[in-house]
Amino acid sequence: MYKMASYDEPLLNEMEEVKKGDTDDTDIPIPKSIMRRELNLPSLDERSVVKHFTHLSQMNYGIDTGTYPLGSCTMKYNPKILEEVARGDKVGYIHPYQHESTVQGALEIMYNLEKMLCEITGMDAFSLQPIAGAHGEFTGMSIVRAYHENNGEKRNEVILPDSAHGTNPASARMAGFDVVEIPSREGRVDMDALHSVLSKNTAAFMLTNPNTLGIFEKDILEISREVKKVGALLYYDGANLNAIMGKARPGDMGFDIVHLNPHKTFATPHGGGGPGAGPVGVKANLEKFLPVPRTIKDEGYHLDYDRANSVGKMSHFYGNFPVLLKAYTYILLKGCDGLKEATERAVLNANYLMKKLNGNYEVPFGGGRMHEFVISAKRLRKKGIRALDVAKRLIDYGVHPPTIYFPMIVEEAMMIEPTESESKETLDRYADALNAIAEEDAEVVTNAPLNAPIKRVDESKAARSLILKWSDFSP
Amino acid sequence: MEELDIDSIDKLFGDIPEKIRIKGLGIPPGKSEIDVEREISDTLKKNRSFNDMPSFLGGGIQPHYVPPAVRHIVSRSEFYTSYTPYQPEFSQGMLQSVFEYQSVICELTGMDAANISMYDFATSLGEAARMAKRINKKDTFLIPENISWEKKSVLKNYVRNAGMRIKEIPYGENGKVNLFAIGDAGDVAGIYLENPNFFGIIEDRIDEIREIKEKTDGLIVMGVDPLLLAIVKPPSEYGADIVIGDGWMGNPMNFGGSRLGIFSCRKEYIRQMPGRIIGATTDRDGKRAFCMTMQTREQHIRRKKATSNICSNEALCAIAFVAYISLLGRNGLRSLAATNVKNARYAAEELSSIGFEIPFGMTFFNEFVAIPPVNAGELNNSLLSKNMHGALLLGNHFPELKNALLYGITEMHSRETINKMVEVTGKIVEGKYV
């Protein structure tokens, strides 16, 4: 049975302090009236600090630790060369305001990456500036607004299916749109429902394809036609691009705007939630709205700010350059064939795993699946076991649980995305674990995890009595 | 494939209409690791880093030393290959680390709560403005005229669809925002101030800022360099309600990317704060544990009614930040801040001695405005030809400062580096190189 390291690791402020020489306040040339006296931070030596964070890292699960089939998050293996290339001072110690002639390497990489992303998605231009997928959505929605305003139109509605990622409605709202959610039919966009809400008020339809159930929207060309008919734009949430890369392109399906998640599709590590990136691609007619600056090429590479219709800036500088560099490296490494193979293997793995689970778990909706699939744990409810319990029990088997309770349209949903990185043996072990859990006594499952560094966490207590920093612990 | 009873992988892609299937991608075939590494490193060689060519650029981002131990800590793959800690039992390491980050931010800023980061300083400002409106339902957000134009542009994108207005307050002869120009305007959701400000000047008007807050009834949002807070009173003493900043600590410049946006606030506003927040709790055995908390504000639960769409953040950069703070400690941080002030002041004095004007005085942190006795653009070009990068030209965005330069000086600028720059600058000024 798997066992993660477990330490009673103190908080930094609970660790034994090592005195380091006091600073002479009289020597600091700032007005005495604003001088700070109290600074309640621990002073530790390097040895203690490194030990502390090493212990903490050992109490954390990553893709290098094992399987991590978190649906829609695409946790694939991150090749180590990606870390190496982003490490040196030619990446870390360049200033964003440096003279263009002194950052030609960085600009060349950004320029080339844009071109490659265009080819992979079928779009005409990309901005690398957004710093996360949701940030890309917000950027995309800002472009939607700019486009309609430029046409002298005030369209206030963004439509999306009820299976959409939660960031979609939140991003549309942030850009000032009213959100119209339409129900799915058999796991796909319900064309009648779509028809009934499309109007002159529709600014855009946001969709991921395949959707969050792992089902390809095969009516996509019709969807695109209908959306265009009312003058709206079609927006592609690229979270699921790993399912079609090298096989089909959003641009060919009629999408006008896409965002990508390089930390998913292009294997740049997630970093525990960031730094990420969320490049946004558009069709030629929307290029003028992209954020400034644009990287352009003539005799050398330049940053072009002279764009009258641009939405302006979405983040301070040019995006998360090290992340973009890693994505670029991954694409070079894989190339056209490697990207396609990754897709094929990801889809094969998902379908194989789904087949091994169909029995103890229910697979809602018919038809094929792409890179991820959703199963329902509702059959276990009669034993008193919920999806959450199954997830916690998986921890005891040493594998990361899938995404749970999403999409919301499936009862006791568990969304699994094994990715292309996992071997058949690993998939078999994962399926065996899930199937074994379905046979286990409810008492064992509902008490899980038993082998993790800690037992099940009381999340409602955390929300009820907020302890958000060291000093909130009552003495 | 056998198990699935299919003879061709294409069967799995049957739902994709024939019309949109592609034969292949128009990008080169894959390359070996050694070729890729060589290609990237050849391309990157075209960059000139701080180590190849000292630079004196300011503008809110400067080179700082990153202790190797920080890099080793964030290179632990259990950290960097993990995802958002949705399963706390499997993620205690990440959760405790970022809880410590939150604690450190609260210590530095004097705020009651912090989230585990926004994308960057500029997006923190955008979210802070929106948060101010959520709290007091007012529409006007006041900003100093002299903040970075990029930050201004990001802010506009964040507020324009929230029914908010941005009003710019002019700066006075001392380079600080003219607090009198704010008056006692109604409808103020928030007032944004910076310490140090874009011109590097340290804000010392504690009482006046508190007064303005009372008069306008708006929230005070303060943008800070966390290092300055090691030696200057925390924003809480200025009456700040929300404190934001650039979380550069432990994170290299990275061409402006992969750092983090600090975001913290006072207790009464916690539920309006965007972003991920980590709380302490206990497990079933009563043992201390950490998990994400207040998730009901968030997009994955509240969807269109969420406080913000942010779900990713810069978690790994937050670990770098807290590791950096731990390694320096209280005294290390204070003496580093002192070194930054002293080095910058030394550089300003030296430049002043060769005929530069320091228009806003000497009360600055590690950046300052200086006006050379020659054309600033030409000075920079001459420096470039001497393998040295000059300071930031301010004229493009502040026409009234058309010949001014913004210098950024840190612990990375040794006395020798500064002396060399001043010497070369002096020769250029004397016309020897022009």
Interface residues (C-beta under 8 A of the other chain):
Chain A: M4 E9 L11 L12 N13 V18 K20 G21 D22 T23 D27 I28 P29 I30 P31 S33 I34 M35 R36 L39 N40 L41 P42 S43 L44 E46 V49 V50 H52 F53 T54 H55 L56 S57 Q58 M59 N60 Y61 G62 I63 D64 T65 Y68 L70 C73 M75 N78 I81 E83 E84 V85 R87 G88 D89 K90 V91 G92 Y93 I94 H95 P96 Y97 Q98 H99 S101 T102 V103 Q104 G105 A106 E108 I109 M116 E119 I120 I131 A132 G133 A134 H135 E137 F138 S142 R145 G166 T167 P169 A170 S171 A172 R173 M174 A175 G176 F177 V179 I215 F216 K218 I220 L221 I244 G246 K247 A248 R249 D252 M253 H263 P269 H270 G271 G272 G273 G274 P275 G276 V311 G312 K313 M314 S315 H316 F317 Y318 G319 N320 F321 P322 V323 L324 L325 Y328 T329 I331 L332 L333 K334 G335 C336 D337 G338 L339 K340 E344 V347 L348 N351 Y352 K355 G367 G368 M370 A391 K392 I395 H400 P401 T403 F406 N447 P449 A452 P453 I454 K455 R456 V457 D458 E459 K461 A462 A463 L466 I467 L468 K469 W470 S471 D472 F473
Chain B: M1 E3 L4 I9 L12 F13 G14 D15 I16 P17 K19 I20 R21 I22 G24 L25 G26 I27 P28 P29 G30 K31 E33 V36 E37 E39 I40 S41 T43 L44 K45 K46 N47 R48 S49 F50 N51 M53 S55 L57 G59 I61 Q62 P63 V66 P67 A69 R71 H72 I73 S75 R76 S77 E78 F79 Y80 T81 S82 Y83 T84 P85 Y86 Q87 P88 E89 F90 S91 Q92 G93 M94 Q96 S97 V98 F99 E100 Q102 S103 V104 C106 E107 L108 D112 A113 A114 I116 S117 Y119 D120 F121 A122 T123 R130 S148 E150 K151 S153 V154 K156 N157 Y158 R160 N161 A162 G163 I202 E203 D204 I206 L229 A230 I231 V232 K233 P234 P252 M253 N254 F255 G256 G257 S258 L260 I270 R276 I277 I278 G279 A280 T281 T282 D283 R284 D285 K287 A289 F290 C291 M292 T293 M294 Q295 T296 E298 Q299 H300 I301 R302 R303 K304 K305 A306 S308 N309 I310 C311 S312 N313 E314 A315 L316 C317 I319 V322 A323 I325 S326 L327 G329 R330 N331 G332 L333 R334 S335 A337 A338 V341 K342 R345 M362 T363 N380 L384 H389 L392
